[in-house]
């Protein structure tokens, strides 16, 4: 199965670079890996209408990309926002989804985690060098990610920021912050159980960072209770969202995809 990787809200294809190399490395049966930059992120153009930065539009973009590339019977790997897009794709193109990896995302979003994401997007720092960028990321998120090494922080900085004449620049449209302004944390947040249950036909590997503020341990347990083919994995020493190229995660993801293929 080709692996279709979908990044988080402000992230881009570089988040999956190391994982893609790992999954495609088999000389006899190399796996095709496709990663999408949503509109306004990475190498995709900015949208002149920021209202189009929403899950429904982005899911339609991905569905169109699958058609353009002639991709069917795929495994989908979604981090955060990417998981919500997978929920939407389950309604749009259900027959294309043969296996799913959800990275720190589920049908219930915790307000504290969303508030954390909004605060970061609103105050995205502007470091003068990639060394400084890595230091800023570590200072801001180090408590939630004690398992990461200096190399991991450097790699995260290179993924989040693009290089403009040697200076790091956040690689997303600043207008994305407008999509988060309307969230009222004094009211209950929407839940996505019907959308999640749309994945019942496919095996699911649900990954949660042990220190995540977006996906709770209770929600992960409920996901397992509601989905008969769901495997749950908690990553110690990481928060939202675990870096999928670290530790034994690449091997665990590859083994899950191989089991999914064997049981089709």
N, C-alpha and C positions, 0 to 999 in steps of 0.2 A: 504494500500500500504506500502511495506517496504520503508524506507527512506535511500537513498544512499548518504553519505556525502563525499565530495571531498575537501581537504584543499588547501591552497595556495602554492606558489612556494617552500618555505623552511619549510613549516609547516607540521603537522602530525595529527594523529587521536585524540590526546589529546585536540585539539582545540574544538572538538565537544562533549567532555565528558558530560558536564552539560546539553547541549541541548539533547543529546541522552537519558539521564536519564529522562528528562522532557517528551520527545515524547513517551517513552516506559512505562510510569508509570501507564497507565490505567489498572486496575486489570481485567476488563472484556474483553477488546480488546487491549492488549498491542501491540504496533507497533514495528516491527523489525527494528532496526537501524544498518546499516553496514557502517563502515568508513574505507577507504583505506589509507594505508601509501604507497605512490609511492616509486618506487625504489630509493634508496639513501636517504630516509627520515625515521625517526621514527624507527620502528622495522623491516623495510625491508632492505635487503642487499644493499650495494653500488654496482653500476655497474662499471665494469672495463673499460668500454668505455663511457666517459662522454657525447659523442654525443647522447647516448640513453636517456639522460635527455631532452626529448622534448614532446610536447603535443600529437603528433601522437602515439608515443610509449606508453606513459602513458595511453592514451585512449584505446589502444589495451589491455593493462594490465587490466584495469578496466573491459572491455568487457569480457575478459577471466575469470575474477573473478566472474562476474555475472553468467556466464555459470557454473563455478565450484560450486557455491553456489545454483544454481537452482533458481535464482531470475528473475522474470518477472514482468511487470506492476508496475514499481517503480516510486517513487518521488525522484528527485535528488536535492541535496542541495550543491551548489558549491561556495566556496569563492575564488575570484581572479583567480588564475591558474585553480582551480577546475571548474569555469564557462567556461573557454576556453575548458577544457576537455569535458564538457557537450555539447558544440557546436560540437565537433568532434564526440561524441557519437550519436548525432542526425542524422549524416550521416551513422554511422556504425550500430547502433541498434535502429532505430527510434521507433519501436513498443514497446520497453522496457520503453520509457519515457512517463509517464502519467501526471507528474506535475514537475515544476522546480522552485527552489528558487535560484536566482543569487545574491550573496552577493558582492556588490561593483565591479561588472565587467559587461562589455557590449561590443558591437561591435566596439567601438572606445576607444582606450587607449590613455590617455594623456601622452605626453613625460615627463612632470615634475614628474608624479607619477612613471613611469618606472625608471627614473633616481634616484629617491629616493630609490626604491627597490634595484637597482643595487649598490648604495652607501652603503646601509646597509649590503648586502650580502658580499661585498668586505671587509668591516671593521667590521664584526661581532665581538662584544666585547667578552672578556674572563674574566668574573667576577670570584671572589674568593668564593662567596656565593650566595645563592638564594636571600637573602636580597639585596645584591649589584646588582644582575641581575635586580630585580624589580626596583631599583632606577635608573639604567642606562636606562631601557626602558622608565620610566616616564620622565627622563630628555630629552631623545631624541624625544619622541612622545607626551609628555603631552600637548603641545599647541594644537595639533589636536584632543586630547581625553580628554577634560576637564570634561566630564561626568563620567569618570572612578573613582572608589574608590580605596583605598589602597588594598583591597582584590582583586579587578580586576587586578591590576598590578602584585600582587603576583601570581595570577592564570595564567596570561599571561606568566610570567617568567617560571613557572613550565611546561607550554605547549611547549614553544619554546626550553627550555634547558632540556637535560636529566641529571640525577643524576649519577655521577661517583665518588663513595666513598665520597659523600657529597659535591662535587664540580659540578657546572653547566657547561655543555658542549653543544654548539650548536648542535642540533639533526638533522643535515643534512650533506651530503657529501660536503666538501669545493670545490670540482670540479664543483659544480653547478654554481659558479661564471663565469666559462668559457663560459657557455651558454649565458651570458649577455654581454660579451665583444664585440661582433660583432654588437651591436645595434648602428646605426649611427643616432644620434638625430638631425643632420643637414638636414636629409631627412624625407619626410612624413612617418609616421608609417603605417603598414598595417592595414586595417580595416576588420571587420568580419561580415558585414551585411548579406551576403548570408548564413553564418553559423547560425547567430542569427535567421534569418527568417526560418531556418529549424526547429525551435521550435514552429511554428505557430499552430501545432495540439495540443499543450499542454498548459494549463494555466501556467502563469509565475508570480511569485512574485519577483520583482526587488527591491533590497534594496540598498540604497546609504548612505554612511556616509556624513553628511552635510559638513564636512571639507575634503572630499576626494580629492586627487590630481590625482587619476587615472581615476575615472568615473565622468564626468562633469554633471551638472544639465541639460545642453542642450542635452547631449546624452541620459540621462534618459527620457527626454520628447520625444525625437525622437523615442526611443524604444516603448514608450506607443502609439505614433502615428502609428507605423508600426505593432504593435501586438494587435489584437482586444481583447485578453484575458489576457492582462498584467495589473497587479496591481503594482503601484509604491509606495515605502515607503522610506522616508528620515529620517535618525536617527540623531537627534540633538546631538551635543557634542561629536561626534566620526568622525574619519577620515577613512583612508584605513587600514584595513577593519573593519567594526563594529563587535564587539564581540557578537555573536548570543545568548549567554546565559544571556545578560544583559537586564535590563528594562523589557518592555513588549514584547520583540522580541520572546521569546519562545511561548508565547500565540498567538501572531500574526501568527507565522509560523504554529503552530498546527491548528489554525482556517482556514488558507489557505489550508492546506492539507485536512482537513475535507470537505471544500467546493469543492475542486477538486474531491474528492471521490464521493460526493453527485451528482455532475454534469456529471459524466462519462456516 
